[in-house]
Amino acid sequence: MASSLQLSTPPHFSSKRSSLFADGGLKITRSSKLFLPSKSDVLVCRCVATSSTEKTVYTTKVPRNANIAKLNAGYLFPEISRRRSAHMLKYPDAQVISLGIGDTTEPIPDVITSAMATRSHELSTFEGYSGYGAEQGDKKLRGAIASTYYGDLGIEESDIFISDGAKCDISRLQLVFGANVRIAVQDPTYPAYVDSGVIMGQTGSFQKDVEKYGNIEYMRCNPDNGFFPDLSTVPRTDIIFFCSPNNPTGSAASRKQLTQLVQFAKDNGSIIIYDSAYAMYISDDSPRSIFEIPGAKEVALEISSFSKYAGFTGVRLGWTAIPKELLFSDGLPVAKDFNRIVCTSFNGASNIAQAGGLACLSSEGLKAMGDVVGFYKENTEIIVDTFTSLGFNVYGGKNAPYVWVHFPGRSSWDVFAEILEKTHVVTTPGSGFGPGGEGFVRVSAFGHRENILEASKRLKQLFK
Ligand SMILES: Cc1ncc(COP(=O)(O)O)c(C=O)c1O
């Protein structure tokens, strides 16, 4: 039976007070003496509204997941949205330009949406209808991904698992590896690796003094080391998350650096989870895939996505490539366990999205995706030129849609707040990606051209 609700408040009750919602007006007080929630206890709460009117709320007896409770503040991007909304309330007439969250803005090429529309209409016919598909994804799409992105690298159709996006697969991979592994991440990097590790229970608490979670290895990447960690100082971990081109620094690891990384993983018996979500943005001869490095198939798997190539951030389609050669210490294939997790927690990507994915990989689709990527790369050049002309040290941009601007000696959140307040342009504070991002701001090149030009004008006025 659910716990009953006790309406009366014992006289000695208000011994402890905690805030239930981050900034809400509802406060909850709980007796720690009388009502420590043992199995049979009735949990009683007295709520104190700001008006001091007393109310009683019902709480279940279910304890909160202690790992989720460890998470420091909110996830970065919802926090930025919150600040953006507050800014818009303060300046309702301002034309706010968002170069923050990293969401795409340009329409999906017609050759891709037409294929999705056709597939969608087919679903209204007896001949064309299909329900659940294979959890691993459509065979044709798996084959097309294998041949397009891994042509002669020895990755086969059966090594590809289609997903509803790379972020979702990061969490599914965490389920595969479980709570008892130790992870390493680049610092700074995309926050989902750390947050999913915290939720999984792989980490200690957040340590405010160093802005890090316990039991995670943060591999510092900064201008001094060319944004590639000094592996001679990195202790062994089971898992190494490695994102190249990196979000947020925009830097892509070279062939030599990735060769070192693969060797490092091999020496330590570690597994690299390589995130290549921005590989199509690479302009120089940096590898597009970790599997270009000899021996990588024994120590790495790769996640990727159509989000930033085809504007699929809303459509949702990505993939994970797991070579058969990648084995656990007991000799069993990692792909086998990933397949088990996928079959348990996922029923396959949308059939309409997968039709779109196939269209992306047709010759017309590849050209159209190349044009979308090219458009954002032109935006990147405008942003790089803007900050360079203002005398800032600017990184990234060449191989990624992100520009990483240094504001030495300043707090990232302060710079973020100043830019927002004075130009109505939303950026992303570098420290949100890890302590190594402090003093930097990430500027995203995803935006309509007129907004990029307008933002450039306003930034030039602010920092001239
Ligand atoms: C490095 C990186 N990986 C994964 C993702 C998420 O991709 P998806 O939209 O496929 O979930 C992002 C999104 O910004 C990203 O920056």
The ligand as a Tripos MOL2 file, in Angstrom:
@<TRIPOS>MOLECULE
LIG
   16    16     1     0     0
SMALL
NO_CHARGES

@<TRIPOS>ATOM
      1 C1         30.2970   15.3180  -29.5860 C.3       1 LIG1
      2 C2         28.8440   15.0650  -29.7040 C.ar      1 LIG1
      3 N1         28.4030   13.8010  -29.6700 N.ar      1 LIG1
      4 C3         27.0950   13.5260  -29.7540 C.ar      1 LIG1
      5 C4         26.1700   14.5380  -29.8770 C.ar      1 LIG1
      6 C5         24.7130   14.2040  -29.9230 C.3       1 LIG1
      7 O1         24.3450   13.8210  -31.1820 O.3       1 LIG1
      8 P1         22.8770   13.2770  -31.4870 P.3       1 LIG1
      9 O2         22.0670   14.4470  -31.9170 O.co2     1 LIG1
     10 O3         23.1180   12.2880  -32.5720 O.co2     1 LIG1
     11 O4         22.3520   12.6390  -30.2570 O.co2     1 LIG1
     12 C6         26.5780   15.8550  -29.9180 C.ar      1 LIG1
     13 C7         25.5930   16.9320  -30.0330 C.2       1 LIG1
     14 O5         25.8340   18.0900  -29.9240 O.2       1 LIG1
     15 C8         27.9560   16.1190  -29.8170 C.ar      1 LIG1
     16 O6         28.4080   17.3740  -29.8240 O.3       1 LIG1
@<TRIPOS>BOND
     1     1     2 1
     2     2     3 ar
     3     2    15 ar
     4     3     4 ar
     5     4     5 ar
     6     5     6 1
     7     5    12 ar
     8     6     7 1
     9     7     8 1
    10     8     9 2
    11     8    10 1
    12     8    11 1
    13    12    13 1
    14    12    15 ar
    15    13    14 2
    16    15    16 1
@<TRIPOS>SUBSTRUCTURE
     1 LIG1         1 GROUP 0 **** ****
